[in-house]
Amino acid sequence: MIEIKQIKDNGFGFSLKAENGGNLLNSVPFANKDEIKRTVRRLTNIDDTRNIFERKTNHEGKFLFNVKDENGKLIGHSELYTSEAGMENGIKNVINRISHISNSGNL
């Protein structure tokens, strides 16, 4: 599920939710809901071979990833993970969830 919400005065954002309701990805702010919908539709062909996942480690040693579009613009970021394997699993979950949502016609 993709949950779109208003972010105070900064416009709108979205969260990609796992089937169990957990957060997989939180977006950066967007100007309006239409921009979010266009961005999410472009993610339907998401995979790990196009270098849209930027893997990072924060100053506390936790792992996270950013998702960028084909032009390198930041779309969103993950939650923090305690292991690199957990982060890689999170990336796989994002890919699978987007694929599942697009195949069900809910984008």
C-alpha angles and dihedrals in degrees: 000000000000114000116200118199139170114253105211108265094337097083123245138329138185138218124207107219129203118231089262091054097255120138116258099169137006119202131224115248117286127198094238145350093264091060089052092050092050091049094048091048089054089056093064091096092048118150138149096253098073096066094241092131113080110196116209143173120213127220090269093056095255120139128233140155137219124213118219131185124242089275094053096256114146113249102172150321139238132239118264120277128202094217139035089235089056090052092050089050089051090055091051090049092052091050092047094045094050089048092049093048093047092048090052091052095240097127 
